[in-house]
Amino acid sequence: MDEKEAIERLTDHFRIHYDGRPTPYLDKAVAITMNALHKQIPKKPKNIKTILDFSGRYYTTKGDCPVCNREGLYKSDFYCNKCGQKLDWDFMG
Ligand SMILES: [Zn+2]
């Protein structure tokens, strides 16, 4: 089971068992868990920029967090250092 499937199953579970009944503490716990799970699904950074070194060769890739808009994240950052969103740089090759 990956994170996406876990989110779907949790959503179904709580819809079936708690639909219409007030469960404020549980709702909050689930919301926190879901939020953490969502951040484990890699998202592509925004405003991707390729950084070249002084001789014009590829140096690194830079971008902004797609969730909290944190700027100045680098390809070496697997997670956003502000909100913890997992980042997907793989499409850059
Ligand atoms: Zn972020």
PDB file of the backbone (N, CA, C, O) and the ligand in Angstrom, with CONECT records:
HET     ZN  A 101       1
ATOM      1  N   MET A   1       0.850  -1.200   0.000  1.00  0.00           N
ATOM      2  CA  MET A   1       0.000   0.000   0.000  1.00  0.00           C
ATOM      3  C   MET A   1       0.889   1.255   0.000  1.00  0.00           C
ATOM      4  O   MET A   1       1.802   1.378   0.817  1.00  0.00           O
ATOM      5  N   ASP A   2       0.612   2.174  -0.919  1.00  0.00           N
ATOM      6  CA  ASP A   2       1.380   3.418  -0.893  1.00  0.00           C
ATOM      7  C   ASP A   2       0.555   4.507  -0.197  1.00  0.00           C
ATOM      8  O   ASP A   2      -0.564   4.260   0.254  1.00  0.00           O
ATOM      9  N   GLU A   3       1.123   5.712  -0.118  1.00  0.00           N
ATOM     10  CA  GLU A   3       0.459   6.783   0.620  1.00  0.00           C
ATOM     11  C   GLU A   3      -0.894   7.155   0.020  1.00  0.00           C
ATOM     12  O   GLU A   3      -1.852   7.438   0.739  1.00  0.00           O
ATOM     13  N   LYS A   4      -0.952   7.150  -1.318  1.00  0.00           N
ATOM     14  CA  LYS A   4      -2.201   7.507  -1.985  1.00  0.00           C
ATOM     15  C   LYS A   4      -3.322   6.555  -1.594  1.00  0.00           C
ATOM     16  O   LYS A   4      -4.444   6.972  -1.306  1.00  0.00           O
ATOM     17  N   GLU A   5      -2.992   5.261  -1.591  1.00  0.00           N
ATOM     18  CA  GLU A   5      -3.993   4.254  -1.249  1.00  0.00           C
ATOM     19  C   GLU A   5      -4.377   4.365   0.227  1.00  0.00           C
ATOM     20  O   GLU A   5      -5.544   4.200   0.581  1.00  0.00           O
ATOM     21  N   ALA A   6      -3.396   4.644   1.083  1.00  0.00           N
ATOM     22  CA  ALA A   6      -3.670   4.789   2.513  1.00  0.00           C
ATOM     23  C   ALA A   6      -4.661   5.931   2.755  1.00  0.00           C
ATOM     24  O   ALA A   6      -5.570   5.815   3.576  1.00  0.00           O
ATOM     25  N   ILE A   7      -4.470   7.027   2.032  1.00  0.00           N
ATOM     26  CA  ILE A   7      -5.381   8.171   2.172  1.00  0.00           C
ATOM     27  C   ILE A   7      -6.793   7.782   1.740  1.00  0.00           C
ATOM     28  O   ILE A   7      -7.770   8.113   2.412  1.00  0.00           O
ATOM     29  N   GLU A   8      -6.892   7.073   0.608  1.00  0.00           N
ATOM     30  CA  GLU A   8      -8.208   6.661   0.118  1.00  0.00           C
ATOM     31  C   GLU A   8      -8.899   5.735   1.118  1.00  0.00           C
ATOM     32  O   GLU A   8     -10.093   5.878   1.384  1.00  0.00           O
ATOM     33  N   ARG A   9      -8.146   4.792   1.667  1.00  0.00           N
ATOM     34  CA  ARG A   9      -8.739   3.833   2.612  1.00  0.00           C
ATOM     35  C   ARG A   9      -9.159   4.520   3.896  1.00  0.00           C
ATOM     36  O   ARG A   9     -10.228   4.228   4.432  1.00  0.00           O
ATOM     37  N   LEU A  10      -8.334   5.432   4.400  1.00  0.00           N
ATOM     38  CA  LEU A  10      -8.688   6.169   5.614  1.00  0.00           C
ATOM     39  C   LEU A  10      -9.952   6.993   5.389  1.00  0.00           C
ATOM     40  O   LEU A  10     -10.844   7.037   6.236  1.00  0.00           O
ATOM     41  N   THR A  11     -10.007   7.649   4.220  1.00  0.00           N
ATOM     42  CA  THR A  11     -11.176   8.469   3.898  1.00  0.00           C
ATOM     43  C   THR A  11     -12.434   7.608   3.887  1.00  0.00           C
ATOM     44  O   THR A  11     -13.451   7.983   4.471  1.00  0.00           O
ATOM     45  N   ASP A  12     -12.367   6.452   3.220  1.00  0.00           N
ATOM     46  CA  ASP A  12     -13.508   5.538   3.171  1.00  0.00           C
ATOM     47  C   ASP A  12     -13.886   5.067   4.564  1.00  0.00           C
ATOM     48  O   ASP A  12     -15.062   5.061   4.928  1.00  0.00           O
ATOM     49  N   HIS A  13     -12.890   4.675   5.338  1.00  0.00           N
ATOM     50  CA  HIS A  13     -13.128   4.160   6.678  1.00  0.00           C
ATOM     51  C   HIS A  13     -13.905   5.171   7.524  1.00  0.00           C
ATOM     52  O   HIS A  13     -14.899   4.822   8.161  1.00  0.00           O
ATOM     53  N   PHE A  14     -13.454   6.399   7.523  1.00  0.00           N
ATOM     54  CA  PHE A  14     -14.093   7.380   8.391  1.00  0.00           C
ATOM     55  C   PHE A  14     -15.433   7.846   7.841  1.00  0.00           C
ATOM     56  O   PHE A  14     -16.297   8.287   8.598  1.00  0.00           O
ATOM     57  N   ARG A  15     -15.608   7.753   6.544  1.00  0.00           N
ATOM     58  CA  ARG A  15     -16.897   8.084   5.957  1.00  0.00           C
ATOM     59  C   ARG A  15     -17.924   7.036   6.378  1.00  0.00           C
ATOM     60  O   ARG A  15     -19.064   7.366   6.707  1.00  0.00           O
ATOM     61  N   ILE A  16     -17.507   5.767   6.364  1.00  0.00           N
ATOM     62  CA  ILE A  16     -18.413   4.673   6.705  1.00  0.00           C
ATOM     63  C   ILE A  16     -18.752   4.685   8.198  1.00  0.00           C
ATOM     64  O   ILE A  16     -19.915   4.530   8.570  1.00  0.00           O
ATOM     65  N   HIS A  17     -17.741   4.870   9.055  1.00  0.00           N
ATOM     66  CA  HIS A  17     -17.965   4.679  10.482  1.00  0.00           C
ATOM     67  C   HIS A  17     -18.391   5.931  11.243  1.00  0.00           C
ATOM     68  O   HIS A  17     -18.993   5.831  12.312  1.00  0.00           O
ATOM     69  N   TYR A  18     -18.090   7.079  10.713  1.00  0.00           N
ATOM     70  CA  TYR A  18     -18.326   8.289  11.502  1.00  0.00           C
ATOM     71  C   TYR A  18     -19.173   9.328  10.777  1.00  0.00           C
ATOM     72  O   TYR A  18     -19.270  10.473  11.217  1.00  0.00           O
ATOM     73  N   ASP A  19     -19.776   8.934   9.681  1.00  0.00           N
ATOM     74  CA  ASP A  19     -20.549   9.879   8.890  1.00  0.00           C
ATOM     75  C   ASP A  19     -21.678  10.490   9.717  1.00  0.00           C
ATOM     76  O   ASP A  19     -22.509   9.776  10.278  1.00  0.00           O
ATOM     77  N   GLY A  20     -21.695  11.811   9.781  1.00  0.00           N
ATOM     78  CA  GLY A  20     -22.795  12.505  10.441  1.00  0.00           C
ATOM     79  C   GLY A  20     -22.669  12.627  11.949  1.00  0.00           C
ATOM     80  O   GLY A  20     -23.424  13.373  12.572  1.00  0.00           O
ATOM     81  N   ARG A  21     -21.721  11.903  12.551  1.00  0.00           N
ATOM     82  CA  ARG A  21     -21.580  11.987  14.007  1.00  0.00           C
ATOM     83  C   ARG A  21     -20.408  12.900  14.371  1.00  0.00           C
ATOM     84  O   ARG A  21     -19.349  12.836  13.747  1.00  0.00           O
ATOM     85  N   PRO A  22     -20.601  13.745  15.377  1.00  0.00           N
ATOM     86  CA  PRO A  22     -19.504  14.651  15.726  1.00  0.00           C
ATOM     87  C   PRO A  22     -18.370  13.926  16.445  1.00  0.00           C
ATOM     88  O   PRO A  22     -18.581  13.328  17.501  1.00  0.00           O
ATOM     89  N   THR A  23     -17.184  13.979  15.882  1.00  0.00           N
ATOM     90  CA  THR A  23     -16.015  13.347  16.502  1.00  0.00           C
ATOM     91  C   THR A  23     -14.837  14.318  16.402  1.00  0.00           C
ATOM     92  O   THR A  23     -13.853  14.058  15.709  1.00  0.00           O
ATOM     93  N   PRO A  24     -14.961  15.449  17.115  1.00  0.00           N
ATOM     94  CA  PRO A  24     -13.975  16.521  16.917  1.00  0.00           C
ATOM     95  C   PRO A  24     -12.524  16.110  17.150  1.00  0.00           C
ATOM     96  O   PRO A  24     -11.645  16.510  16.387  1.00  0.00           O
ATOM     97  N   TYR A  25     -12.259  15.321  18.189  1.00  0.00           N
ATOM     98  CA  TYR A  25     -10.872  14.952  18.478  1.00  0.00           C
ATOM     99  C   TYR A  25     -10.339  14.006  17.413  1.00  0.00           C
ATOM    100  O   TYR A  25      -9.219  14.144  16.922  1.00  0.00           O
ATOM    101  N   LEU A  26     -11.186  13.043  17.075  1.00  0.00           N
ATOM    102  CA  LEU A  26     -10.813  12.086  16.053  1.00  0.00           C
ATOM    103  C   LEU A  26     -10.626  12.792  14.712  1.00  0.00           C
ATOM    104  O   LEU A  26      -9.674  12.515  13.982  1.00  0.00           O
ATOM    105  N   ASP A  27     -11.540  13.702  14.399  1.00  0.00           N
ATOM    106  CA  ASP A  27     -11.437  14.437  13.136  1.00  0.00           C
ATOM    107  C   ASP A  27     -10.108  15.162  13.053  1.00  0.00           C
ATOM    108  O   ASP A  27      -9.457  15.184  12.009  1.00  0.00           O
ATOM    109  N   LYS A  28      -9.719  15.756  14.173  1.00  0.00           N
ATOM    110  CA  LYS A  28      -8.472  16.506  14.180  1.00  0.00           C
ATOM    111  C   LYS A  28      -7.279  15.564  13.986  1.00  0.00           C
ATOM    112  O   LYS A  28      -6.359  15.858  13.223  1.00  0.00           O
ATOM    113  N   ALA A  29      -7.313  14.433  14.689  1.00  0.00           N
ATOM    114  CA  ALA A  29      -6.231  13.451  14.561  1.00  0.00           C
ATOM    115  C   ALA A  29      -6.142  12.942  13.120  1.00  0.00           C
ATOM    116  O   ALA A  29      -5.051  12.798  12.568  1.00  0.00           O
ATOM    117  N   VAL A  30      -7.298  12.673  12.523  1.00  0.00           N
ATOM    118  CA  VAL A  30      -7.324  12.189  11.147  1.00  0.00           C
ATOM    119  C   VAL A  30      -6.813  13.274  10.203  1.00  0.00           C
ATOM    120  O   VAL A  30      -6.053  12.995   9.276  1.00  0.00           O
ATOM    121  N   ALA A  31      -7.235  14.507  10.447  1.00  0.00           N
ATOM    122  CA  ALA A  31      -6.802  15.614   9.588  1.00  0.00           C
ATOM    123  C   ALA A  31      -5.284  15.755   9.615  1.00  0.00           C
ATOM    124  O   ALA A  31      -4.654  15.964   8.578  1.00  0.00           O
ATOM    125  N   ILE A  32      -4.699  15.638  10.816  1.00  0.00           N
ATOM    126  CA  ILE A  32      -3.247  15.751  10.956  1.00  0.00           C
ATOM    127  C   ILE A  32      -2.551  14.597  10.231  1.00  0.00           C
ATOM    128  O   ILE A  32      -1.561  14.790   9.525  1.00  0.00           O
ATOM    129  N   THR A  33      -3.099  13.389  10.425  1.00  0.00           N
ATOM    130  CA  THR A  33      -2.530  12.208   9.773  1.00  0.00           C
ATOM    131  C   THR A  33      -2.608  12.328   8.252  1.00  0.00           C
ATOM    132  O   THR A  33      -1.639  12.055   7.544  1.00  0.00           O
ATOM    133  N   MET A  34      -3.775  12.738   7.767  1.00  0.00           N
ATOM    134  CA  MET A  34      -3.976  12.869   6.324  1.00  0.00           C
ATOM    135  C   MET A  34      -3.041  13.913   5.739  1.00  0.00           C
ATOM    136  O   MET A  34      -2.472  13.730   4.662  1.00  0.00           O
ATOM    137  N   ASN A  35      -2.894  15.011   6.470  1.00  0.00           N
ATOM    138  CA  ASN A  35      -2.015  16.086   6.021  1.00  0.00           C
ATOM    139  C   ASN A  35      -0.581  15.578   5.883  1.00  0.00           C
ATOM    140  O   ASN A  35       0.104  15.867   4.902  1.00  0.00           O
ATOM    141  N   ALA A  36      -0.137  14.808   6.898  1.00  0.00           N
ATOM    142  CA  ALA A  36       1.215  14.245   6.874  1.00  0.00           C
ATOM    143  C   ALA A  36       1.364  13.262   5.715  1.00  0.00           C
ATOM    144  O   ALA A  36       2.390  13.237   5.035  1.00  0.00           O
ATOM    145  N   LEU A  37       0.327  12.453   5.502  1.00  0.00           N
ATOM    146  CA  LEU A  37       0.371  11.489   4.407  1.00  0.00           C
ATOM    147  C   LEU A  37       0.431  12.192   3.052  1.00  0.00           C
ATOM    148  O   LEU A  37       1.198  11.812   2.168  1.00  0.00           O
ATOM    149  N   HIS A  38      -0.391  13.220   2.915  1.00  0.00           N
ATOM    150  CA  HIS A  38      -0.405  13.967   1.659  1.00  0.00           C
ATOM    151  C   HIS A  38       0.980  14.513   1.330  1.00  0.00           C
ATOM    152  O   HIS A  38       1.394  14.537   0.171  1.00  0.00           O
ATOM    153  N   LYS A  39       1.690  14.952   2.371  1.00  0.00           N
ATOM    154  CA  LYS A  39       3.019  15.526   2.153  1.00  0.00           C
ATOM    155  C   LYS A  39       4.053  14.480   1.773  1.00  0.00           C
ATOM    156  O   LYS A  39       5.134  14.818   1.290  1.00  0.00           O
ATOM    157  N   GLN A  40       3.723  13.192   1.992  1.00  0.00           N
ATOM    158  CA  GLN A  40       4.635  12.112   1.603  1.00  0.00           C
ATOM    159  C   GLN A  40       4.507  11.767   0.122  1.00  0.00           C
ATOM    160  O   GLN A  40       5.343  11.048  -0.424  1.00  0.00           O
ATOM    161  N   ILE A  41       3.460  12.279  -0.528  1.00  0.00           N
ATOM    162  CA  ILE A  41       3.309  12.050  -1.970  1.00  0.00           C
ATOM    163  C   ILE A  41       4.083  13.166  -2.675  1.00  0.00           C
ATOM    164  O   ILE A  41       3.725  14.339  -2.568  1.00  0.00           O
ATOM    165  N   PRO A  42       5.153  12.793  -3.401  1.00  0.00           N
ATOM    166  CA  PRO A  42       6.010  13.818  -3.990  1.00  0.00           C
ATOM    167  C   PRO A  42       5.249  14.725  -4.957  1.00  0.00           C
ATOM    168  O   PRO A  42       4.453  14.254  -5.769  1.00  0.00           O
ATOM    169  N   LYS A  43       5.501  16.014  -4.859  1.00  0.00           N
ATOM    170  CA  LYS A  43       4.916  16.971  -5.794  1.00  0.00           C
ATOM    171  C   LYS A  43       6.033  17.730  -6.505  1.00  0.00           C
ATOM    172  O   LYS A  43       7.099  17.983  -5.945  1.00  0.00           O
ATOM    173  N   LYS A  44       5.754  18.080  -7.742  1.00  0.00           N
ATOM    174  CA  LYS A  44       6.743  18.822  -8.518  1.00  0.00           C
ATOM    175  C   LYS A  44       6.840  20.260  -8.014  1.00  0.00           C
ATOM    176  O   LYS A  44       5.822  20.926  -7.826  1.00  0.00           O
ATOM    177  N   PRO A  45       8.065  20.734  -7.798  1.00  0.00           N
ATOM    178  CA  PRO A  45       8.245  22.126  -7.401  1.00  0.00           C
ATOM    179  C   PRO A  45       7.771  23.071  -8.513  1.00  0.00           C
ATOM    180  O   PRO A  45       7.685  22.680  -9.677  1.00  0.00           O
ATOM    181  N   LYS A  46       7.470  24.305  -8.143  1.00  0.00           N
ATOM    182  CA  LYS A  46       7.046  25.310  -9.127  1.00  0.00           C
ATOM    183  C   LYS A  46       8.234  26.197  -9.500  1.00  0.00           C
ATOM    184  O   LYS A  46       9.270  26.195  -8.835  1.00  0.00           O
ATOM    185  N   ASN A  47       8.053  26.950 -10.578  1.00  0.00           N
ATOM    186  CA  ASN A  47       9.071  27.914 -11.033  1.00  0.00           C
ATOM    187  C   ASN A  47      10.466  27.300 -11.116  1.00  0.00           C
ATOM    188  O   ASN A  47      11.449  27.859 -10.629  1.00  0.00           O
ATOM    189  N   ILE A  48      10.512  26.144 -11.743  1.00  0.00           N
ATOM    190  CA  ILE A  48      11.779  25.428 -11.887  1.00  0.00           C
ATOM    191  C   ILE A  48      12.787  26.254 -12.682  1.00  0.00           C
ATOM    192  O   ILE A  48      12.483  26.769 -13.758  1.00  0.00           O
ATOM    193  N   LYS A  49      13.973  26.365 -12.136  1.00  0.00           N
ATOM    194  CA  LYS A  49      15.050  27.059 -12.842  1.00  0.00           C
ATOM    195  C   LYS A  49      16.309  26.194 -12.819  1.00  0.00           C
ATOM    196  O   LYS A  49      16.670  25.615 -11.794  1.00  0.00           O
ATOM    197  N   THR A  50      16.957  26.125 -13.966  1.00  0.00           N
ATOM    198  CA  THR A  50      18.226  25.404 -14.045  1.00  0.00           C
ATOM    199  C   THR A  50      19.351  26.386 -13.726  1.00  0.00           C
ATOM    200  O   THR A  50      19.438  27.463 -14.315  1.00  0.00           O
ATOM    201  N   ILE A  51      20.199  26.001 -12.794  1.00  0.00           N
ATOM    202  CA  ILE A  51      21.322  26.857 -12.410  1.00  0.00           C
ATOM    203  C   ILE A  51      22.588  26.329 -13.100  1.00  0.00           C
ATOM    204  O   ILE A  51      22.930  25.151 -12.988  1.00  0.00           O
ATOM    205  N   LEU A  52      23.271  27.226 -13.813  1.00  0.00           N
ATOM    206  CA  LEU A  52      24.505  26.845 -14.493  1.00  0.00           C
ATOM    207  C   LEU A  52      25.702  27.394 -13.718  1.00  0.00           C
ATOM    208  O   LEU A  52      25.593  28.408 -13.030  1.00  0.00           O
ATOM    209  N   ASP A  53      26.817  26.731 -13.833  1.00  0.00           N
ATOM    210  CA  ASP A  53      28.027  27.263 -13.199  1.00  0.00           C
ATOM    211  C   ASP A  53      28.656  28.318 -14.118  1.00  0.00           C
ATOM    212  O   ASP A  53      28.106  28.629 -15.175  1.00  0.00           O
ATOM    213  N   PHE A  54      29.788  28.855 -13.721  1.00  0.00           N
ATOM    214  CA  PHE A  54      30.361  29.996 -14.445  1.00  0.00           C
ATOM    215  C   PHE A  54      30.785  29.650 -15.862  1.00  0.00           C
ATOM    216  O   PHE A  54      30.889  30.528 -16.719  1.00  0.00           O
ATOM    217  N   SER A  55      31.028  28.367 -16.105  1.00  0.00           N
ATOM    218  CA  SER A  55      31.408  27.981 -17.459  1.00  0.00           C
ATOM    219  C   SER A  55      30.194  27.541 -18.280  1.00  0.00           C
ATOM    220  O   SER A  55      30.336  27.036 -19.394  1.00  0.00           O
ATOM    221  N   GLY A  56      29.008  27.737 -17.718  1.00  0.00           N
ATOM    222  CA  GLY A  56      27.794  27.459 -18.480  1.00  0.00           C
ATOM    223  C   GLY A  56      27.339  26.017 -18.439  1.00  0.00           C
ATOM    224  O   GLY A  56      26.447  25.623 -19.190  1.00  0.00           O
ATOM    225  N   ARG A  57      27.940  25.230 -17.573  1.00  0.00           N
ATOM    226  CA  ARG A  57      27.533  23.836 -17.454  1.00  0.00           C
ATOM    227  C   ARG A  57      26.479  23.681 -16.360  1.00  0.00           C
ATOM    228  O   ARG A  57      26.409  24.475 -15.422  1.00  0.00           O
ATOM    229  N   TYR A  58      25.669  22.646 -16.505  1.00  0.00           N
ATOM    230  CA  TYR A  58      24.613  22.399 -15.522  1.00  0.00           C
ATOM    231  C   TYR A  58      25.201  22.269 -14.114  1.00  0.00           C
ATOM    232  O   TYR A  58      26.146  21.512 -13.892  1.00  0.00           O
ATOM    233  N   TYR A  59      24.637  23.003 -13.189  1.00  0.00           N
ATOM    234  CA  TYR A  59      25.099  22.945 -11.808  1.00  0.00           C
ATOM    235  C   TYR A  59      24.039  22.303 -10.911  1.00  0.00           C
ATOM    236  O   TYR A  59      24.309  21.294 -10.259  1.00  0.00           O
ATOM    237  N   THR A  60      22.847  22.876 -10.873  1.00  0.00           N
ATOM    238  CA  THR A  60      21.766  22.284 -10.082  1.00  0.00           C
ATOM    239  C   THR A  60      20.429  22.830 -10.570  1.00  0.00           C
ATOM    240  O   THR A  60      20.371  23.638 -11.497  1.00  0.00           O
ATOM    241  N   THR A  61      19.361  22.374  -9.930  1.00  0.00           N
ATOM    242  CA  THR A  61      18.023  22.823 -10.272  1.00  0.00           C
ATOM    243  C   THR A  61      17.386  23.431  -9.030  1.00  0.00           C
ATOM    244  O   THR A  61      17.547  22.932  -7.916  1.00  0.00           O
ATOM    245  N   LYS A  62      16.661  24.519  -9.249  1.00  0.00           N
ATOM    246  CA  LYS A  62      16.082  25.275  -8.163  1.00  0.00           C
ATOM    247  C   LYS A  62      14.580  25.409  -8.402  1.00  0.00           C
ATOM    248  O   LYS A  62      14.142  25.408  -9.553  1.00  0.00           O
ATOM    249  N   GLY A  63      13.787  25.523  -7.346  1.00  0.00           N
ATOM    250  CA  GLY A  63      12.352  25.701  -7.527  1.00  0.00           C
ATOM    251  C   GLY A  63      11.680  26.134  -6.233  1.00  0.00           C
ATOM    252  O   GLY A  63      12.329  26.280  -5.197  1.00  0.00           O
ATOM    253  N   ASP A  64      10.350  26.341  -6.312  1.00  0.00           N
ATOM    254  CA  ASP A  64       9.568  26.760  -5.153  1.00  0.00           C
ATOM    255  C   ASP A  64       8.635  25.632  -4.717  1.00  0.00           C
ATOM    256  O   ASP A  64       8.214  24.811  -5.531  1.00  0.00           O
ATOM    257  N   CYS A  65       8.319  25.603  -3.424  1.00  0.00           N
ATOM    258  CA  CYS A  65       7.419  24.580  -2.893  1.00  0.00           C
ATOM    259  C   CYS A  65       6.023  24.749  -3.503  1.00  0.00           C
ATOM    260  O   CYS A  65       5.491  25.859  -3.519  1.00  0.00           O
ATOM    261  N   PRO A  66       5.419  23.653  -4.009  1.00  0.00           N
ATOM    262  CA  PRO A  66       4.090  23.748  -4.613  1.00  0.00           C
ATOM    263  C   PRO A  66       2.981  23.904  -3.573  1.00  0.00           C
ATOM    264  O   PRO A  66       1.842  24.213  -3.924  1.00  0.00           O
ATOM    265  N   VAL A  67       3.308  23.693  -2.299  1.00  0.00           N
ATOM    266  CA  VAL A  67       2.284  23.753  -1.251  1.00  0.00           C
ATOM    267  C   VAL A  67       2.329  25.088  -0.505  1.00  0.00           C
ATOM    268  O   VAL A  67       1.312  25.774  -0.407  1.00  0.00           O
ATOM    269  N   CYS A  68       3.494  25.462   0.020  1.00  0.00           N
ATOM    270  CA  CYS A  68       3.573  26.676   0.845  1.00  0.00           C
ATOM    271  C   CYS A  68       4.307  27.811   0.138  1.00  0.00           C
ATOM    272  O   CYS A  68       4.480  28.890   0.705  1.00  0.00           O
ATOM    273  N   ASN A  69       4.742  27.566  -1.114  1.00  0.00           N
ATOM    274  CA  ASN A  69       5.420  28.593  -1.923  1.00  0.00           C
ATOM    275  C   ASN A  69       6.789  29.011  -1.403  1.00  0.00           C
ATOM    276  O   ASN A  69       7.312  30.056  -1.789  1.00  0.00           O
ATOM    277  N   ARG A  70       7.370  28.194  -0.528  1.00  0.00           N
ATOM    278  CA  ARG A  70       8.735  28.447  -0.080  1.00  0.00           C
ATOM    279  C   ARG A  70       9.652  28.545  -1.298  1.00  0.00           C
ATOM    280  O   ARG A  70       9.639  27.667  -2.160  1.00  0.00           O
ATOM    281  N   GLU A  71      10.441  29.605  -1.367  1.00  0.00           N
ATOM    282  CA  GLU A  71      11.329  29.796  -2.516  1.00  0.00           C
ATOM    283  C   GLU A  71      12.732  29.276  -2.228  1.00  0.00           C
ATOM    284  O   GLU A  71      13.120  29.094  -1.074  1.00  0.00           O
ATOM    285  N   GLY A  72      13.477  29.043  -3.292  1.00  0.00           N
ATOM    286  CA  GLY A  72      14.890  28.708  -3.153  1.00  0.00           C
ATOM    287  C   GLY A  72      15.164  27.292  -2.685  1.00  0.00           C
ATOM    288  O   GLY A  72      16.134  27.057  -1.964  1.00  0.00           O
ATOM    289  N   LEU A  73      14.315  26.332  -3.088  1.00  0.00           N
ATOM    290  CA  LEU A  73      14.602  24.926  -2.787  1.00  0.00           C
ATOM    291  C   LEU A  73      15.465  24.364  -3.905  1.00  0.00           C
ATOM    292  O   LEU A  73      15.292  24.715  -5.072  1.00  0.00           O
ATOM    293  N   TYR A  74      16.391  23.491  -3.542  1.00  0.00           N
ATOM    294  CA  TYR A  74      17.311  22.917  -4.527  1.00  0.00           C
ATOM    295  C   TYR A  74      17.051  21.436  -4.720  1.00  0.00           C
ATOM    296  O   TYR A  74      16.398  20.781  -3.908  1.00  0.00           O
ATOM    297  N   LYS A  75      17.582  20.933  -5.822  1.00  0.00           N
ATOM    298  CA  LYS A  75      17.375  19.530  -6.170  1.00  0.00           C
ATOM    299  C   LYS A  75      17.854  18.590  -5.069  1.00  0.00           C
ATOM    300  O   LYS A  75      17.387  17.455  -4.971  1.00  0.00           O
ATOM    301  N   SER A  76      18.783  19.060  -4.244  1.00  0.00           N
ATOM    302  CA  SER A  76      19.286  18.234  -3.145  1.00  0.00           C
ATOM    303  C   SER A  76      18.307  18.181  -1.964  1.00  0.00           C
ATOM    304  O   SER A  76      18.492  17.389  -1.040  1.00  0.00           O
ATOM    305  N   ASP A  77      17.262  19.028  -1.995  1.00  0.00           N
ATOM    306  CA  ASP A  77      16.251  19.006  -0.930  1.00  0.00           C
ATOM    307  C   ASP A  77      15.169  17.995  -1.286  1.00  0.00           C
ATOM    308  O   ASP A  77      14.435  18.177  -2.257  1.00  0.00           O
ATOM    309  N   PHE A  78      15.076  16.943  -0.507  1.00  0.00           N
ATOM    310  CA  PHE A  78      14.034  15.958  -0.772  1.00  0.00           C
ATOM    311  C   PHE A  78      12.697  16.411  -0.206  1.00  0.00           C
ATOM    312  O   PHE A  78      11.636  15.998  -0.676  1.00  0.00           O
ATOM    313  N   TYR A  79      12.762  17.270   0.813  1.00  0.00           N
ATOM    314  CA  TYR A  79      11.546  17.788   1.431  1.00  0.00           C
ATOM    315  C   TYR A  79      11.635  19.301   1.513  1.00  0.00           C
ATOM    316  O   TYR A  79      12.728  19.859   1.615  1.00  0.00           O
ATOM    317  N   CYS A  80      10.479  19.971   1.467  1.00  0.00           N
ATOM    318  CA  CYS A  80      10.438  21.412   1.698  1.00  0.00           C
ATOM    319  C   CYS A  80      10.890  21.672   3.130  1.00  0.00           C
ATOM    320  O   CYS A  80      10.420  21.011   4.056  1.00  0.00           O
ATOM    321  N   ASN A  81      11.799  22.629   3.320  1.00  0.00           N
ATOM    322  CA  ASN A  81      12.299  22.871   4.676  1.00  0.00           C
ATOM    323  C   ASN A  81      11.373  23.759   5.501  1.00  0.00           C
ATOM    324  O   ASN A  81      11.678  24.085   6.649  1.00  0.00           O
ATOM    325  N   LYS A  82      10.239  24.151   4.912  1.00  0.00           N
ATOM    326  CA  LYS A  82       9.261  24.930   5.672  1.00  0.00           C
ATOM    327  C   LYS A  82       8.047  24.080   6.078  1.00  0.00           C
ATOM    328  O   LYS A  82       7.683  24.033   7.253  1.00  0.00           O
ATOM    329  N   CYS A  83       7.424  23.409   5.096  1.00  0.00           N
ATOM    330  CA  CYS A  83       6.177  22.687   5.401  1.00  0.00           C
ATOM    331  C   CYS A  83       6.341  21.169   5.379  1.00  0.00           C
ATOM    332  O   CYS A  83       5.427  20.451   5.784  1.00  0.00           O
ATOM    333  N   GLY A  84       7.493  20.662   4.912  1.00  0.00           N
ATOM    334  CA  GLY A  84       7.714  19.218   4.937  1.00  0.00           C
ATOM    335  C   GLY A  84       7.170  18.467   3.730  1.00  0.00           C
ATOM    336  O   GLY A  84       7.219  17.237   3.698  1.00  0.00           O
ATOM    337  N   GLN A  85       6.652  19.185   2.737  1.00  0.00           N
ATOM    338  CA  GLN A  85       6.174  18.523   1.525  1.00  0.00           C
ATOM    339  C   GLN A  85       7.311  17.773   0.828  1.00  0.00           C
ATOM    340  O   GLN A  85       8.388  18.331   0.619  1.00  0.00           O
ATOM    341  N   LYS A  86       7.072  16.513   0.471  1.00  0.00           N
ATOM    342  CA  LYS A  86       8.062  15.758  -0.287  1.00  0.00           C
ATOM    343  C   LYS A  86       8.091  16.279  -1.722  1.00  0.00           C
ATOM    344  O   LYS A  86       7.050  16.518  -2.334  1.00  0.00           O
ATOM    345  N   LEU A  87       9.290  16.445  -2.235  1.00  0.00           N
ATOM    346  CA  LEU A  87       9.443  17.060  -3.558  1.00  0.00           C
ATOM    347  C   LEU A  87       9.860  16.037  -4.605  1.00  0.00           C
ATOM    348  O   LEU A  87      10.622  15.111  -4.327  1.00  0.00           O
ATOM    349  N   ASP A  88       9.342  16.228  -5.816  1.00  0.00           N
ATOM    350  CA  ASP A  88       9.642  15.322  -6.926  1.00  0.00           C
ATOM    351  C   ASP A  88      10.448  16.061  -7.986  1.00  0.00           C
ATOM    352  O   ASP A  88       9.906  16.845  -8.766  1.00  0.00           O
ATOM    353  N   TRP A  89      11.741  15.799  -8.000  1.00  0.00           N
ATOM    354  CA  TRP A  89      12.627  16.430  -8.985  1.00  0.00           C
ATOM    355  C   TRP A  89      12.928  15.473 -10.127  1.00  0.00           C
ATOM    356  O   TRP A  89      13.645  15.824 -11.065  1.00  0.00           O
ATOM    357  N   ASP A  90      12.382  14.268 -10.050  1.00  0.00           N
ATOM    358  CA  ASP A  90      12.773  13.201 -10.974  1.00  0.00           C
ATOM    359  C   ASP A  90      12.526  13.535 -12.438  1.00  0.00           C
ATOM    360  O   ASP A  90      13.265  13.094 -13.318  1.00  0.00           O
ATOM    361  N   PHE A  91      11.469  14.327 -12.694  1.00  0.00           N
ATOM    362  CA  PHE A  91      11.115  14.626 -14.080  1.00  0.00           C
ATOM    363  C   PHE A  91      12.221  15.418 -14.778  1.00  0.00           C
ATOM    364  O   PHE A  91      12.229  15.542 -16.003  1.00  0.00           O
ATOM    365  N   MET A  92      13.160  15.955 -13.979  1.00  0.00           N
ATOM    366  CA  MET A  92      14.262  16.707 -14.570  1.00  0.00           C
ATOM    367  C   MET A  92      15.301  15.771 -15.203  1.00  0.00           C
ATOM    368  O   MET A  92      16.129  16.196 -16.009  1.00  0.00           O
ATOM    369  N   GLY A  93      15.240  14.513 -14.828  1.00  0.00           N
ATOM    370  CA  GLY A  93      16.178  13.537 -15.365  1.00  0.00           C
ATOM    371  C   GLY A  93      17.477  13.501 -14.592  1.00  0.00           C
ATOM    372  O   GLY A  93      18.372  12.725 -14.926  1.00  0.00           O
TER     373      GLY A  93
HETATM  374 ZN    ZN A 101       6.541  23.891   1.560  1.00  0.00          ZN2+
END
